[in-house]
Amino acid sequence: MKFLLDMNLSPDWIAEFTNRGFDAVHWSTIGAANATDVSIMNYARENGFIVFTHDLDFGAMIAATGASFPSVIQVRIQDVSPHSLSDRFFKIVGQYGDQLEKGALIVVDSRKSRVRILPLRPKQ
């Protein structure tokens, strides 16, 4: 699995990914700091990345477009530093790796994580 970290996350995360055997790149090393979310999603889709973000717009974008890839892990926690979140984050990645490979939106908040398979379908 390859991860693309959004600008709203610290580049310090890259060392965490590397130490755990994952490929990861921070957007600041490959794209403009003011790039649109659409640009980031397109890059991730075209290059096989899973997006890791603290931006709620990515989930909304997936819902609005009906996209089936890229997968997105969206964190809705105040402290998104590697120090406070990495153990939980990588446990979730291990638990839902198959879903992430196929296309999923994972939302992580302070109490739980929710997984939805892509493309998102309206709830009935």
C-alpha positions in Angstrom: 0.0 0.0 0.0 1.1 3.5 -0.8 -0.1 6.5 1.1 -0.4 10.2 0.1 -0.5 12.5 3.0 -2.5 15.7 2.7 -1.0 19.1 3.5 -2.9 19.3 6.8 -0.9 16.5 8.3 2.7 16.8 9.5 5.5 15.5 7.2 6.7 13.8 10.4 4.2 11.0 9.6 6.5 9.8 6.7 9.0 8.3 9.2 6.1 6.4 10.9 5.0 4.9 7.6 8.6 4.0 6.6 9.3 2.4 10.0 6.3 0.2 9.6 7.1 -0.8 6.0 4.8 1.3 4.0 5.5 3.7 1.2 4.3 7.2 1.8 4.8 10.7 0.4 3.7 14.0 1.8 1.9 16.2 -0.8 4.4 19.1 -0.1 7.1 17.1 -1.8 5.2 16.5 -5.0 2.7 19.2 -5.4 1.8 22.8 -4.8 0.9 23.8 -1.3 -2.2 25.5 -2.6 -3.3 22.6 -4.8 -7.0 21.8 -4.8 -8.4 18.7 -3.2 -9.5 17.6 -6.6 -5.9 17.8 -7.8 -4.7 15.7 -4.9 -7.5 13.1 -5.4 -6.7 12.9 -9.1 -3.0 12.4 -8.4 -3.7 9.7 -5.9 -6.1 7.9 -8.3 -3.6 8.0 -11.2 -0.7 6.8 -9.1 -2.3 4.2 -6.9 -2.2 6.1 -3.5 -4.5 5.9 -0.5 -5.2 9.4 0.7 -4.6 10.2 4.4 -6.2 13.5 5.5 -7.7 15.6 8.2 -9.8 17.4 5.7 -13.5 16.5 5.7 -13.9 17.6 2.0 -12.4 14.4 0.7 -15.2 12.2 2.1 -17.8 14.7 0.6 -16.0 14.6 -2.7 -16.1 10.8 -2.9 -19.8 10.8 -2.0 -20.6 13.5 -4.6 -18.7 11.9 -7.4 -19.5 8.2 -6.8 -15.8 7.5 -7.1 -14.6 3.9 -6.4 -10.9 4.9 -5.9 -8.7 6.2 -4.3 -9.4 5.0 -0.8 -9.4 7.8 1.8 -8.6 7.6 5.5 -10.1 10.7 7.0 -9.2 11.6 10.6 -11.7 13.6 12.7 -9.6 14.0 15.8 -8.1 17.2 17.3 -4.6 15.9 17.8 -3.4 14.3 14.5 0.3 14.1 15.5 2.1 10.8 14.8 2.9 10.6 18.6 -0.8 10.5 19.6 -2.4 8.7 16.7 0.1 6.4 15.0 -0.6 3.2 16.9 -4.3 3.5 16.4 -3.9 4.5 12.8 -1.7 1.5 11.8 -4.0 -0.9 13.7 -6.9 0.4 11.5 -4.7 0.0 8.4 -3.9 -3.6 9.3 -7.5 -4.4 10.1 -8.9 -2.9 6.9 -6.1 -3.4 4.5 -8.1 -5.5 2.0 -10.9 -2.9 1.9 -8.3 -0.1 1.4 -6.8 -2.0 -1.5 -10.2 -2.3 -3.2 -11.6 1.2 -2.4 -12.9 2.4 0.9 -13.6 5.5 3.0 -12.5 5.1 6.6 -13.5 7.8 9.0 -11.6 7.8 12.3 -12.9 9.9 15.2 -12.1 9.9 18.9 -14.2 6.9 19.8 -14.4 4.7 16.8 -13.7 4.2 13.1 -16.2 3.6 10.3 -15.6 1.9 7.0 -17.6 2.3 3.9 -16.8 0.5 0.7 -16.6 2.6 -2.5 -18.4 3.7 -4.4 -20.6 5.1 -1.7 -24.3 4.4 -2.1 -27.1 6.5 -0.6 -28.4 5.1 2.6 -31.9 3.7 2.3 
